[in-house]
Amino acid sequence: MKNGYRNLSKDELYLISRAEFEKQKLITTQFVQKLFPDKNKASRVLVFLTQKGRLIRIEKGKYILVPIKAPNQQWMPNEFVVADLWMGNTPYYIGYFTMYNYWGFTEQIPRTIFVLNTAKSCKKEIGSIRYEAVKINSKKCYGIEKIKVEDQEVCISDKERTLVDFAYNPLGAIRNFELALQDNLNSIDFEKFIRYLKKFPVVSVRKRAGFLLEKLGCQDKVLDPLRKSIGEKRVLVLLDPYSQSRKGKINKEWKIIVNR
């Protein structure tokens, strides 16, 4: 325990002890200024604790406390908890490649935590972990599941919503989505998946998913609501938008150019 207090001033120890006593996971400038009304002192304490590795900076005015018992400060907060603290009151969910791996759609280990939200787009490194905030239209903010991580609720895309995102952002080739769809077709809530697809505000995603679902043997009756959602306009889309080829057979029903 002695090591935990080394090189810490009286004010720094006071902040840490108060934060731990109050179980304050997120340390804000406002919280510190309540402890130290002198703004210069509050600022100095934050700077020095960050330099000493006792605070991890999320962004301006937001920090995570490294527990006093952490040996030699060898501690990192859970990535999902950090994402939640970063977003604050902004609607968000952890998704894209992070969730593709979480739900077993791919074995690729994500190097970045993707946080889809309605407020900001930016990339940053918090601790030693890379995070990317992706701003999305509020119409895409659905299919969210809350899970408990370290006694804190965090928001992730549920399995079916993640599969919709995979159709929209399929790791560089539509074949990746097709394989995930094939492997998980019997383990998802199919009605929910169709409902999520219909709600997704990008018609090309609905066309590609419908074509592939039909190819995998899904019955017309089940696909009818999705088929109606693509409308009557004869706007053709590429099955694989990542392929350089724009040639292929035309599927008139789903308005798809099968470019492979």
Buried (B, 14 or more C-beta within 10 A) or exposed (E): EEEBEEEBEEBBBBBBEBBEEEEEBBBBBEBBBEBBEEEEBBBBBBEBBEEBEBBBBBEEEBBBBBBBEBEEBEBBBEBBBBBBBBBBEEBBBBBBBBBBEBBEBBEEEBEBBBBBBBEBEEEEEBBEBBBBBBEBEEEBBBBBBEEEBEEEEBBBBBBBBBBBBBBBBBBEBBBBBBBBBEEBBEEBEBEBBBBBBBBBEBBBBBBBBBBBBBBEEBEEEEBEEBBEBBEEEEEBBBBBEEBEEEEBEEBEBBBBBBBB
